[in-house]
Structures are given as C-alpha cells and as structure tokens.
C-alpha cells in the first residue's frame, strides 16, 4: 500500500511537471504555427487581391469599360474568393449603373459601340457600402483588413482603395484621390480546419509523450526510490517488533543509502542499550529481592520489638532508641517514688487453684494494671509471681512540653486507679475467677536509678533498677498493709498531703530497717475516720 501510494504520487508529480513544461511548449508551438498558417493565407489573399485589381486596372486603361465589366463578372465566377466587389467612393457598387460611364463620356468620350455594350450590361447596384473599414480606406488610402463571420463562415476581408493615378485622371477627373474601393473576401475555413487538425495532432503527440515519459519515469523512480524506502520500512518494522539484529542492505551512497546506514547505526545503539538495560534490570531484580528480604526481616524485627517491648521498661526503651550499643545508662541519684503491690492471700490461692487458672488470673489483672502505670508515667521494674515493683520518676527535661509532674502524686493516683480497676475486674469475672485484694505500699526518697545490660554466655539482658533504702521500705510498707489497703511512708505523705486524706498508723518497726518509720494509710474518697 505504501509503495502504491508513493508510486502514484511520484507519477502524478511527474505528469504535472510534464504537463506544465511540455504542455506550455506545445501550446506555444500550436499558437505560433496557427498564426503562421493564418498569416500565409492572408498573404495569399493579398496577392490575389493585387492581381485582381491589376487585371481590372489594365482593362480600364484600354478604355474598354465593357471588357472590364465582363472580366469582373468572370472573375467572380472563377476566382477562389468568396466575394469580389468594387465600390465607388460614395459607397455605390461600381459597374452596375451608368454613372461612371457618363462621367467618362463627359471627360474623354467613348466609342458608340462601347457605350451601347455597357448600357446593355446595366443592372441595379447592390447594398450600399458604408462600413467603418470602407471609410478608413477612403481616408487613409491604405488597405483595411479584418476577419469576420458570414453565415457562420470566417472570411478574411480586405478593403483596398484604388488610387486615382495621373494616367487615370483623363477619364475620371482629378478632383479626388480614390477612384474606388475593392472589397475582396477570402474564406478562412480551410485554414482554420488545417490549424485545428495540426493542433489536434500536436496535442495527441504531447499527451502520448507525457504519458510515456511519466510511465517510464514512474517506473524508474519506483526502482530507485520506492523499493529502497520499502526495504528501510520493513527493517524499521522488524526493529519495532524487537528484532535488533535486522539491518538495511546499503547498496548506494545517495540519501536513501545514508538513511539506511543511519538506521543501522541506531539499531546497534539500541541493541547495546537493550543489553545494558537487561543487565541493569537483573541487578535491580537482585537488589529488589535483597530489599524485600531486608524489609521482611525489618517487619519481623518490628513485630518482635512490639512484642518484646511489653517486657522492657520505658526508660530502657528510650536508652536503646538513643544508643543501641550503650552498655549502661549512667547511674544517677534521683528522688523517686516506689510502689509495691501484691495479691492478698496469694499462697492460699496457689494451693487451691490449678497453675494455669492461677496464671490466667494474675495475667488478667496485672495486664490491666500496666496501662494505668504507663498513664501515670511509671516503669515496672520487677514482677515476682503475685507482686509488682513500679518506679515513678520526675519528668525528664524538655518532656511534657516543659511541664514537670510530681512522682509521689503519680504513684498515689496510680495506686487508687489500680485499686478501682481491681474492684471492677472482681465484678466482671464474678463466678469465673477468684476475687482479688491487693496490698500496696508507696515510699518516696532518693535512690540510685539507672539501666544496666547484663551479659553472659547465654546472651544479654537489660534491666532497670532503683537501689537504696527507699525500695526496701516500700516493700515493707506493702507487706504491712491489710487486704485492699494503700499505706505510704512519711516522705510520700508529706508530698501528697494537700491532695489526699491520710490516716496515721503511728510509727512501726520493719525488718532490716534500723529506725521506726511513721506509717500512713490512704483514705479512699468518702471515708473519714481518723484524720492525720
């Protein structure tokens, strides 16, 4: 289809060019030859007119008007002209009436027999001549020519004035320059027919020449241009389908050969680029597999981190986020509040309950306590069967938008929240789990606080500790509390006195504590018996 369209376009262009060039030349030749034929015909008509006029004048010089009339009549019948008429200068047809005869008779006289012969030849004159060519011939004394149609026939008409020469003035007088105007009409139809025949022949020759030349040139262009382009297009299609081994057969150094060479070079570049891209893709695929494997490991580690974070104190997690390779968080002396809590009657429960049921009970209650502890900024330091040790510190610098909190208040509020949550859980699990009562003790004071990574042959473990008497006293306070009570030491009582109601239990001595300690019991809201 491409070849057919391109061949048709090339053939059309060639034909148009030949028509414009050769056609213009043919038209010009036809016009020149037609003009030459017409001019030759006109020249023949002029010579014939001159011969006719010469014959008429020769007869008139013999002073034989009768012979002249007879000769004109004969010429009209035998000459190859369509019309031969002679008009006097007044436009009346000559040699018809006796006006000229009488003029000659007055000026020169005529033999009687001549006069009688002419009288017998008299006839009525034809149509009077008044045309513009006739008038110009009289005025300019020059022959006037024109081509006119008469009954559909083209005629070459001449109006030639007959000069009143001196030798003629003896008969015609000398008061005028023109004796008569001769009108000769010659048919141009044979000439125009010859012109048309010649034009048709030349047009036919031109058309055949154009078609032949166009066909030859179109075939040549198809062989030299269309087929090579078709070959280039076929190779381009193969390249487009991914065959980078396709090459154009370059057989010439013309523009099409240059195009084929450029296409071959482009194909070589594309093949190299494809190989490079394939190699890069392979590398990317390998890298992607590695990244996906790494991502899966990271996801697994994040999942493990989420699970293990439940068992890691918040302070230790913050340390690891700052420096995963740290061996210890520098121990510092810090005022803290320590909350100890344990389940009242745990030993008897463990004897009555199945270990799994006991574990489920502890897990249910203590899991609810963890969220309360985090909410009040505490860290679970130790778990021991039925007990928890929770450390409450002051707010870190810059935390909480720069606002500090009181760790003693946090510990107290957490203890009340845990107590309330225990009552709620007892109600929720009534009939399914044993009801639980807690012993809780809170003590405030300075302790050596920090996180330590313990290492050994079996692996490594982080721990967060608060060391000092404050921890030991908190444990003793919790142990001294009866079911459901919250007891606090003197430092804690002093810190929370403005916020909670306290009942003084007096001074008590505790194991491994040298001096007696003032003990206070927190009064739940709504209960007021002894106010400290």
C-alpha positions in Angstrom: 0.0 0.0 0.0 2.9 2.4 0.9 4.6 1.5 -2.4 1.4 2.1 -4.4 0.6 5.4 -2.8 4.2 6.7 -3.2 4.4 5.5 -6.8 1.1 7.2 -7.6 2.3 10.4 -6.0 5.6 10.3 -7.9 3.8 9.6 -11.2 1.3 12.4 -10.5 4.1 14.8 -9.8 6.0 13.8 -13.0 2.8 14.1 -15.1 2.1 17.5 -13.6 5.6 18.7 -14.3 5.5 17.4 -17.9 2.1 19.0 -18.5 3.3 22.3 -17.2 6.6 22.2 -19.2 5.8 20.2 -22.3 2.2 21.4 -22.4 3.2 25.0 -22.3 5.8 24.4 -25.1 3.1 22.6 -27.2 0.6 25.4 -26.7 3.1 28.0 -27.7 4.1 26.0 -30.8 0.5 25.5 -31.8 -0.1 29.2 -31.5 2.9 30.1 -33.5 2.2 27.6 -36.2 -1.5 28.6 -36.3 -0.5 32.3 -36.6 1.9 31.4 -39.4 -0.7 29.5 -41.3 -3.2 32.3 -41.0 -0.6 34.9 -42.0 0.3 32.8 -45.0 -3.3 32.6 -46.0 -3.7 36.4 -45.6 -0.6 37.0 -47.7 -2.1 34.8 -50.4 -5.3 36.7 -50.2 -3.4 40.0 -50.5 -1.5 38.8 -53.6 -4.8 37.5 -55.2 -6.4 40.9 -54.5 -3.5 42.7 -56.0 -3.7 40.5 -59.1 -7.4 41.1 -59.4 -7.0 44.8 -59.1 -4.2 44.9 -61.6 -6.3 43.0 -64.1 -9.2 45.4 -63.6 -6.9 48.5 -64.0 -5.3 47.0 -67.1 -8.7 46.6 -68.7 -9.8 50.1 -67.7 -6.6 51.6 -69.2 -7.7 50.2 -72.5 -10.8 52.4 -72.3 -13.0 49.4 -72.6 -15.4 49.6 -69.6 -17.4 46.9 -71.2 -14.5 44.5 -71.2 -13.8 45.4 -67.6 -17.3 44.6 -66.6 -17.2 41.3 -68.4 -13.9 40.4 -66.8 -15.2 41.3 -63.3 -18.2 39.1 -63.9 -16.0 36.2 -65.0 -13.6 36.7 -62.0 -16.5 36.4 -59.6 -17.3 33.0 -61.0 -13.8 31.6 -61.4 -11.5 33.1 -58.7 -11.1 31.3 -55.3 -12.6 34.2 -53.4 -15.9 34.3 -51.6 -16.6 37.9 -52.6 -15.3 40.4 -55.2 -17.0 43.9 -55.2 -15.9 47.3 -56.3 -17.5 50.4 -54.8 -17.3 54.0 -55.9 -16.1 56.5 -53.3 -19.7 57.3 -52.5 -20.3 53.6 -51.5 -22.4 52.6 -54.5 -21.4 49.4 -56.3 -19.4 50.2 -59.4 -20.0 48.7 -62.9 -23.8 48.4 -62.2 -25.4 51.6 -63.3 -24.2 54.3 -65.9 -22.9 56.9 -63.5 -19.3 56.2 -64.2 -19.9 55.7 -67.9 -21.5 59.1 -68.2 -18.6 60.7 -66.3 -16.0 59.1 -68.6 -18.2 60.1 -71.6 -18.1 63.7 -70.5 -14.3 63.7 -69.7 -12.9 61.6 -72.6 -15.7 60.3 -74.8 -16.3 56.7 -75.7 -16.9 54.9 -79.0 -20.6 54.4 -79.6 -20.4 50.6 -79.7 -18.7 50.6 -76.2 -21.3 52.9 -74.8 -24.0 50.6 -76.2 -22.4 47.5 -74.8 -22.2 49.0 -71.3 -25.8 50.1 -71.4 -26.8 46.6 -72.1 -24.8 45.4 -69.1 -26.5 47.8 -66.7 -28.2 46.3 -63.6 -29.3 47.6 -60.2 -26.5 48.2 -57.7 -26.2 46.0 -54.6 -26.3 47.1 -51.0 -24.6 50.4 -50.4 -21.2 50.2 -48.6 -21.0 52.4 -45.5 -18.9 50.3 -43.1 -16.0 51.7 -41.0 -13.4 49.8 -42.9 -14.6 51.3 -46.1 -14.5 54.8 -44.7 -11.0 54.3 -43.2 -9.8 53.0 -46.6 -11.0 56.2 -48.2 -9.5 58.4 -45.6 -6.1 56.7 -45.1 -5.6 55.5 -48.7 -4.5 52.2 -47.1 -5.8 48.7 -47.3 -8.1 47.7 -44.3 -8.2 44.1 -43.2 -10.4 42.1 -40.9 -11.7 38.6 -40.2 -15.5 38.4 -39.9 -18.1 35.7 -39.8 -20.7 35.5 -42.6 -23.3 32.8 -42.3 -21.0 31.0 -39.8 -18.0 31.1 -42.2 -14.9 33.0 -41.2 -13.9 35.4 -44.0 -10.7 37.4 -44.4 -11.9 40.7 -45.9 -9.8 43.4 -47.5 -10.9 46.9 -48.4 -8.3 48.2 -50.8 -8.5 51.7 -52.2 -7.9 52.2 -55.9 -5.8 55.4 -56.2 -6.8 57.9 -58.9 -3.5 57.9 -60.7 -2.5 60.6 -63.1 -2.9 58.3 -66.1 -6.5 57.6 -65.0 -7.4 61.3 -64.4 -8.1 61.8 -68.1 -11.3 59.7 -67.8 -12.2 60.1 -64.1 -11.1 63.7 -63.4 -8.6 65.0 -60.9 -10.8 66.3 -58.1 -10.5 63.1 -55.9 -7.7 60.8 -54.8 -9.6 57.5 -54.7 -11.5 56.2 -57.7 -13.0 53.2 -55.9 -12.6 50.7 -53.1 -12.2 47.0 -53.9 -13.6 44.6 -51.3 -12.2 41.0 -51.5 -13.4 38.3 -49.1 -11.5 35.1 -48.8 -12.8 32.1 -46.8 -10.5 31.2 -43.8 -12.4 27.9 -43.0 -9.8 25.7 -44.9 -7.0 27.5 -43.0 -8.7 27.1 -39.6 -9.5 23.5 -40.4 -5.9 22.9 -41.1 -5.0 24.7 -37.9 -7.4 22.6 -35.9 -6.0 19.4 -37.5 -2.5 20.4 -36.8 -3.4 21.4 -33.2 -5.1 18.1 -32.6 -2.1 16.2 -33.9 0.3 18.1 -31.7 -2.0 17.7 -28.6 -2.2 13.9 -29.3 1.6 13.7 -29.7 2.0 15.8 -26.5 -0.4 13.6 -24.5 1.3 10.4 -25.7 4.7 11.8 -24.9 3.6 12.9 -21.4 2.1 9.5 -20.6 5.1 7.6 -21.9 7.6 9.8 -20.2 5.6 9.8 -17.0 5.3 6.0 -17.0 9.0 5.5 -17.7 10.0 8.0 -15.0 7.5 6.5 -12.5 8.9 3.0 -13.1 12.4 4.4 -12.7 11.5 6.2 -9.5 9.9 3.1 -8.1 13.0 1.1 -8.7 15.4 3.8 -7.4 13.4 5.3 -4.6 10.2 3.4 -3.6 11.7 -0.1 -3.3 14.7 1.1 -1.2 12.4 3.0 1.0 10.2 -0.1 1.3 13.2 -2.1 2.4 14.1 0.5 5.0 10.5 0.5 6.3 10.5 -3.3 6.5 13.7 -3.2 8.6 12.2 -0.4 10.8 9.1 -2.6 11.5 11.3 -5.5 12.5 13.2 -3.2 14.8 10.0 -2.0 16.3 9.0 -5.6 17.0 12.2 -6.1 18.9 14.5 -7.7 16.3 17.7 -5.6 16.8 19.6 -7.9 14.5 17.8 -6.5 11.5 20.0 -4.4 9.1 19.3 -2.4 5.9 21.2 -3.6 2.9 23.0 -0.4 1.8 23.7 -0.5 -1.9 24.3 3.1 -2.8 25.7 6.3 -1.3 22.7 8.5 -2.1 20.3 9.9 0.5 18.5 6.6 0.9 21.8 4.8 1.5 22.7 7.4 4.1 19.3 6.8 5.7 19.8 3.1 5.8 23.3 3.5 7.3 21.9 5.8 10.0 19.1 3.3 10.8 21.7 0.5 11.1 23.8 2.6 13.5 20.7 3.4 15.5 19.8 -0.3 15.7 23.3 -1.1 17.0 22.9 1.6 19.7 19.5 0.2 20.6 20.9 -3.3 20.9 23.7 -2.2 23.2 21.2 -0.1 25.2 18.8 -3.1 25.5 21.7 -5.3 26.8 22.7 -2.7 29.3 19.1 -2.3 30.4 18.7 -6.0 30.7 21.9 -6.2 32.9 20.6 -3.3 35.0 17.2 -5.0 35.3 18.9 -8.1 36.5 20.9 -6.1 39.1 17.7 -4.2 40.1 15.8 -7.6 40.5 18.6 -8.9 42.7 18.6 -5.7 44.7 14.9 -5.7 44.9 14.9 -9.3 46.2 17.5 -8.3 48.8 15.4 -5.2 49.8 12.3 -7.3 50.1 14.2 -9.9 52.2 15.5 -7.0 54.4 12.0 -5.5 54.6 10.6 -8.8 55.8 13.4 -9.0 58.4 12.7 -5.4 59.5 9.0 -6.2 59.7 9.8 -9.3 61.7 12.1 -7.3 64.0 9.4 -4.6 64.4 6.9 -7.3 65.3 9.4 -8.8 67.8 10.1 -5.3 69.1 6.4 -4.7 69.6 6.0 -8.0 71.4 9.2 -7.6 73.5 8.6 -4.0 74.3 5.9 -5.2 76.6 8.6 -6.7 78.8 11.0 -3.8 78.6 10.8 -0.7 80.9 10.2 2.6 79.1 13.4 4.0 80.4 15.4 1.1 78.8 13.5 1.5 75.5 14.4 5.3 75.5 18.0 4.4 76.1 18.1 1.9 73.3 16.5 4.3 70.8 19.2 6.9 71.6 22.1 4.4 71.5 21.5 0.7 70.7 25.2 -0.1 71.6 25.1 1.5 75.0 26.2 -0.8 77.9 24.5 1.2 80.7 22.5 4.3 81.4 24.7 6.3 83.7 23.5 5.7 87.3 22.3 8.8 88.9 20.9 9.7 92.3 17.3 10.6 91.8 14.3 11.2 94.1 11.7 8.6 93.2 8.5 7.1 94.5 8.4 3.3 94.6 5.1 1.4 94.5 5.0 -2.2 95.7 1.8 -4.2 95.3 1.0 -7.9 95.7 -2.1 -10.1 95.9 -3.5 -10.8 99.3 -3.7 -14.5 100.2 -1.7 -15.5 97.1 -0.2 -18.5 98.8 -3.6 -19.9 99.6 -4.9 -19.2 96.1 -1.9 -21.1 94.6 -2.8 -24.1 96.7 -6.5 -24.0 95.7 -6.2 -23.2 92.0 -4.7 -25.0 89.1 -1.5 -23.3 87.9 -3.0 -22.4 84.6 -6.0 -20.8 86.2 -3.8 -19.0 88.7 -1.6 -17.7 85.8 -4.7 -16.6 83.9 -6.0 -14.7 87.0 -2.6 -12.9 87.5 -2.3 -12.1 83.8 -5.8 -10.7 83.6 -5.4 -8.3 86.5 -1.8 -7.3 86.0 -2.3 -6.7 82.2 -5.0 -4.1 83.1 -2.5 -2.5 85.6 0.2 -1.9 83.0 -1.8 0.6 81.1 -2.6 2.5 84.3 1.1 2.5 85.3 2.1 3.9 81.8 -0.6 6.6 82.0 0.9 7.8 85.3 4.5 7.7 84.0 5.7 4.6 85.9 8.1 1.9 84.9 7.5 -1.7 86.0 10.9 -2.7 87.5 10.2 -6.3 88.7 7.5 -8.9 88.7 7.5 -11.7 91.2 4.6 -14.1 90.9 1.9 -12.1 92.7 3.8 -8.7 93.0 4.9 -5.7 91.1 7.6 -3.1 91.8 6.9 0.2 90.0 9.2 3.2 89.9 7.9 6.8 89.4 10.4 9.5 88.5 10.2 13.2 87.9 9.6 14.3 84.3 12.6 14.3 82.0 14.0 17.7 80.9 12.0 19.0 77.9 9.3 16.3 78.2 5.7 17.2 78.5 6.2 20.4 76.7 8.4 21.6 79.5 5.9 20.9 82.3 7.1 18.8 85.3 5.0 16.4 87.4 5.2 15.1 90.9 6.2 11.4 91.1 4.6 10.9 94.5 1.2 12.2 93.2 1.6 9.9 90.1 2.3 6.9 92.3 -0.6 7.6 94.6 -3.0 8.2 91.8 -1.9 5.1 90.0 -2.4 3.1 93.3 -6.0 4.4 93.6 -6.6 3.6 89.9 -5.3 0.1 90.3 -7.5 -0.4 93.4 -10.6 0.8 91.5 -9.7 -1.4 88.5 -9.3 -4.4 90.8 -12.8 -3.9 92.1 -14.2 -3.6 88.5 -12.4 -6.8 87.4 -13.7 -8.6 90.5 -17.3 -7.7 89.4 -16.7 -8.5 85.7 -15.3 -12.0 86.5 -17.6 -12.9 89.3 -18.2 -16.6 89.3 -15.3 -17.3 86.9 -12.3 -16.0 88.7 -11.4 -15.7 92.4 -11.9 -12.1 93.7 -8.6 -10.4 94.4 -7.5 -8.0 97.1 -4.2 -6.1 96.8 -1.6 -4.9 99.4 0.0 -1.7 98.2 2.8 0.4 99.7 4.4 3.7 98.5 7.6 5.2 99.6 9.4 8.3 98.4 13.1 9.1 98.6 16.5 9.2 96.9 17.7 6.1 95.1 20.4 5.2 92.6 18.4 4.9 89.4 19.7 3.5 86.0 19.5 0.8 83.3 22.1 -1.9 83.0 22.8 -4.5 80.3 23.8 -7.8 81.8 25.9 -10.1 79.6 27.0 -13.7 79.7 27.5 -16.9 77.8 23.7 -17.4 77.5 23.1 -13.9 76.0 22.4 -10.4 77.2 19.5 -8.8 79.1 18.6 -5.2 80.0 17.4 -4.3 83.5 16.2 -1.1 85.1 16.8 -0.7 88.8 16.4 1.8 91.7 18.7 0.8 94.5 18.6 2.1 98.1 16.6 2.1 101.3 13.6 3.7 99.7 12.9 0.5 97.7 13.3 -1.8 100.8 10.9 0.4 102.9 8.3 0.4 100.1 8.3 -3.4 100.1 8.0 -3.5 103.9 5.1 -1.0 103.7 3.2 -3.1 101.2 3.8 -6.2 103.3 2.3 -4.4 106.4 -0.9 -3.4 104.6 -4.0 -5.5 105.1 -6.4 -6.6 102.3 -7.1 -3.7 100.0 -5.1 -1.0 101.9 -2.7 1.5 100.5 0.0 2.6 103.0 2.7 5.3 102.4 5.8 6.4 104.1 6.4 9.8 105.7 8.1 11.4 102.7 5.2 10.4 100.4 2.6 11.6 102.9 4.3 15.0 103.1 4.2 15.3 99.3 0.6 14.3 98.8 -1.0 15.7 102.0 -2.6 18.6 100.2 -4.3 16.3 97.7 -5.4 13.1 99.6 -6.8 12.2 103.0 -4.4 10.3 105.2 -4.8 8.3 108.4 -1.8 8.0 110.6 -1.0 4.4 111.8 1.8 5.6 114.0 5.5 4.5 113.9 6.3 0.9 113.1 9.5 -1.1 113.0 10.3 -3.1 110.0 12.7 -5.9 109.3 16.2 -4.8 108.2 15.2 -1.1 109.0 17.1 0.3 112.0 14.7 3.2 112.9 11.0 3.1 113.3 9.0 4.7 110.4 5.8 6.7 110.6 3.2 4.9 108.5 0.0 6.4 106.9 -3.0 4.8 105.3 -4.7 6.5 102.4 -8.4 7.0 103.0 -10.5 6.2 99.9 -12.7 9.1 98.8 -15.9 9.3 101.1 -14.3 7.5 104.1 -13.2 9.8 107.0 -12.4 8.2 110.4 -9.1 9.4 111.8 -7.6 12.4 110.0 -3.9 12.9 110.4 
